[in-house]
Amino acid sequence: MSVRTYREIQRRKSRQIHVGSVAIGGDAPISVQTMTNTVTADAKATIDQIRRIEEAGADIVRVSCPDEESTAAMKAICKASTIPVVADIHFHYKRAIEAAEAGAACLRINPGNIGSADRVREVVKAAKDHGCAMRIGVNAGSLEKDLMDKYGEPCPEAMVESALNHARILDDNDFREYKISVKASDAFLAVASYHALSEAIDCPLHLGITEAGGLISGTVKSAIGIGNLLWAGIGDTIRVSLSADPVEEVRVGFDILKSLGLRARGVNIISCPSCARQGFDVINTVKTLEDRLKHITTPMSLSIIGCVVNGPGEALGTDIGFTGGGAGKGHGQIYLNGQPVYRIQNPDLIDHVVELVEKKAAEIEAARNAAAE
């Protein structure tokens, strides 16, 4: 048991499924997903975007398949992608079958919207034949009419009832490789729905606040909603929905997980907002470092603090740190593994810190590889 029990998150126990090579649920790490926004039928554009998504660290990517042209392109897309591809399907059962045949690792679907029981059985058979998982995706904006008539508005009870109705269809067809999401743009509704669903079923849960907004407002809303659930131990995979580049969704997703100590990827920069005490331009320094350290995937911590009020204390808990020497001094202190080591001039700060981070990353990876041999 940790000596810092206040930092412990007890994850909900869910059964484990697989989306391609990625384990979801059980004791598997919480995975980060995003979705392409290219025209799927344009396989080259979609693959190019997936390349950037892969580089950002996404574990899974979702691709919309609204028509035959899209599913026709899926074979090339799935073959080119190094991460599992989820086919986003609505209404037409044949698109689901075509996507499964094309190599999709998962079908995002609502069984109740596919049509007759025979059509559902055909989709389930295709999923079984081709090793596809499924995600039941309930959304407050598209609840079934009978549930809206029953409850009068989207509410947690309606969301959970919809999810369980869809899950029952898959269970009745002896299909258990599924996860569920109950998303809403209202964070209160989404969080309440996920809490209720987490107690009603043991399958993995895919978290998200849908239609969250632009980069800043959507990040804030997603961090509140998804973070609230993760802190409570709920959630096995996440997607941050932003009106922004999918790469930004991946970065925000990892930042949410890093903030809660649930995943670690890349450099976690601890920095101050700056004030009149700062000994260097904190804001532009951090902005530049974030950009220049994007290529580092090794987990490590870096503190960039403007002055000596909090700088030494923050540096104690980071791998590498720099604390400004005070306004007008022109230099600051480098810390390694929490200890002050030497001073450098402010103009040398960025290049020097990048060099230190790259060196530290190489050392960590070398030690990790040696331990694995």
Secondary structure by P-SEA (a helix, b strand, c coil): ccccccccccccbbbbbbcccccccccccbbbbbbbcccccaaaaaaaaaaaaaaacccbbbbbbccaaaaaaaaaaaaacccbbbbbbcccaaaaaaaaaaccccccccccccccaaaaaaaaaaaaaabbbbbbccccccccaaaaaacccccaaaaaaaaaaaaaaaaaaccccbbbbbccccaaaaaaaaaaaaaccccbbbbbbcccccaaaaaaaaaaaaaaaaaaccccbbbbbccccaaaaaaaaaaaaaaaccccccccccccccccccccaaaaaaaaaaaaaccccccbbbbbbcccccccccccccccbbbbcccccccbbbbccccccccccccccaaaaaaaaaaaaaaaaaaaaaaac
